[in-house]
Amino acid sequence: MSSSIYDLPSDVGKTLSELRKIAKKKQADIAASINVAQSHISRIEKEKVTPTSQEVEGYINTVGTKEAKDYLAFLKPWKILKRPSFNNPQREELWKAEISLRELQQLIFEGASDFVIRQAEMYQNTVRKEAEYLASLEHSIIYTGSIGVGKTTAVGKLTGLTIPQEKQLTRQSVLAVGTGRTTVCEVAIRCGEKFGIRVKPYSLDEINKLLEYICMDSNNSNEENQENQQEVVSQEIQRLLFNMAGLKRETFTELAKQHENPEPLFLKFSEMLKLQERSREEIWFDKTSNQTGIEWLKETFRLINYGLHKEFSVPRRIDVMVPDTFFQSSSYDLEIIDTRGLDKDGTAIRRDLMDCLNNQRSLTVFCSRFNDAPGSEIRDLINTLIQNGSEKVLQERVVILVLPKNDEAYNKTNDAGDLVDSKEEAYNLKCEEVQTALQPLLKQIDVKDIPILFFNAQPEQDNPAEIAQALIEKLDKLRLNYAKRLSSTVEAINALIRNQKEHNAQKAYEIVNNQLKIFLDRWQGKPLYFGRIHEKLLIPEMRKTHAGTVRATTRRNGTLDKFDVYLLLGNGSKFVAWNTTMPIFHELKGILQNLVGDSLVKEYADNFVNEVLSNWDEWHQEFLTYSEQIGEQIFKGTLIKSDIWKECVVIKGSGFRDEVISKLKRWFTATDQQHLHDLLNKSIEEAWQEKVFGKLNKLIGNI
């Protein structure tokens, strides 16, 4: 037997070992069965030698379990799809998809009709996308919420990053916790071989820019009429830089007084940071340390987070690596992310958060205080997702986590004004309140409610394992939705192959095709007006944002993290694209859903209709994503270089924010910018015709 019959993965030895142990077989049993030395079996299991096909078959036959025999079949080469891990929970669905694609390719090869080939191409694309998603076990659970809600404390308890012998909750946490503004950047927790920390630092140019802003702030600090001045550089970053330089804020103020202008202050500040000595980007626990691994991790994280470690620079992101035993049990390759807190002075529409929400592999956990849950920032985020057509995000990838502190839950009163009898009663009442508060938003879309969980991080309160398990189950449901869509497409492929020459099937397809042509005749080529995107999000968000934050973003030409003008323009573009095309989108969905009422369609083309519906949604989302990207790109190049920012910076007095808004509105409506609006409308219009109608036309053979 040739050794090429099986396509052996790199972890074949490890998997064989696991199968043997489950079957309670010994290495000696395997060695005797296939007539090799026990040491050879040991080398195979330690992946020091690759087994031959005969050795694999002999090993599997000796183990003898069903799972072992399944593994032998699994080792045969996958010809079309990427082979998943044997432990992948959707392995069987992926194998069925592999077989269906092979049969579909054979159908095309044998000379099917043009319409069958067009269907086959659509199915192939869908299967490949869904299979690529399910083949990977990488997922993220991302925690976000307002500053000071207890998010980081909860993340520490839920991931086991605590030192139980400490009595105070804040001292128990390995991550830096406090009353807010404690963690300097985004923190990701990942599984590794041992305790360690990796840092993605700011570039030297980025650090120099931060120093320039701090020095300019110190020079302007005594100017009058600066309405509620906000730092362009966050308090957390300033604290870290001062610590790196061996300064306190008051000593930096004294240093600034010694320099008449920002430039020499910048040079002195930069020199004190000793950046040339801070080039390290990772550090690992040494078992010879007199600390335990978890104690070392806490101390090292503190030093890096506060700028007190002499070898590390300014972190943009910190990855905390922990062994399996400290990571929540799951079959997934998980990454737990603690984002920077939402600042009430800015907008909830922040780039890092929108990237998380748009990531199809992530579950976003909205954290809020118990007393004011769900909180205005969370409501704003949910409303933004609704207004820009991101209904699926709310359906599949969002959870609300309410975080009671101390005795807050026990102080809850019921409708009669009586104190609750139990924590469970308090949670039920608060859950109803949150659902009621969100109902006016959710009734606009097909989402009944968002899952709501409660977690009190205090000892002897809520069990962190239960919350962690609930989040894993939410990921399970997310993957199950993809698996269902994959299985549905496989069924459609099987129906296509089965019915390709069936006369009634051809008639059913014609009925669907004719309705699609009527729909396209009605809408294709009809001009759409998308409006002025700055009016949708940028201006409304600026009106409710702290004036000091508006001042800070004008000083950075609109690029402040907590108020990014260009991100808001992009989301505004997505907003108008969704609201303009939403009626057309829903009209076709209604047409297709009604078609299933036709007996012929129901019997022979039901799968086809469902696939068109699924792809129609996919095409529309691709169009909206493009609209968001192009809305930001078209205006950014011109606006970021505009003199309007210099004009805004010099504005004085209490009416600063209103005057900035007026200037921006005049800039966007000026004749000089009309070509940008025209280009945006043209680009979105062309994308609609190409990315949505174009694909529908191709399916029915109009092009």
Secondary structure, 3 states (H helix, E strand, C coil): CCCCCCCCCCCHHHHHHHHHHHCCCCHHHHHHHHCCCHHHHHHHHCCCCCCCHHHHHHHHHHHCCHHHHHHHHHCCCCCCCCCCCCCCCCHHHHHHHHHHHHHHHHHHHCCCCHHHHHHHHHHHHHHHHHHHHHHCCEEEEEEEEECCCCHHHHHHHHCCCECCCCCCHHHHECCCCCCCCCCCCEEEEEECCCCEEEEEECCHHHHHHHHHHHHHHHHHCCCCCCCCCCCCCCHHHHHHHHHHCCCCHHHHHHHHHCCCCHHHHHHHHHHHHCHHHCCECEEECCCCCCCCHHHHHHHHHHHHHCCCCCCECCEEEEEEEECHHHCCCCCCEEEEEECCCECCCCCCCCHHHHHHHHCCCEEEEEEEECCCCCCHHHHHHHHHHHHCCCHHHHHHCEEEEEECCCCCHHHCECCCCCECCCHHHHHHHHHHHHHHHHHHHHCCCCCCCCCEEECCCCCCCCCHHHHHHHHHHHHHHHHHHHHHHHHHHHHHHHHHHHHCCCHHHHHHHHHHHHHHHHHHHHHCCCCCCCCCHHHCCHHHHHHCCCHHHHHHHHHCCCEECCEEHHHHHHHHHHHHHHHHHHHHHHHHHHHHHHHCCCHHHHHHCHHHHHHHHHHHHHHHHHHHHHHHHHHHHHHHHHHCCCCHHHHHHCCCCCCHHHHHHHHHHHHHHCHHHHHHHHHHHHHHHHHHHHHHHHHHHHHHCCC
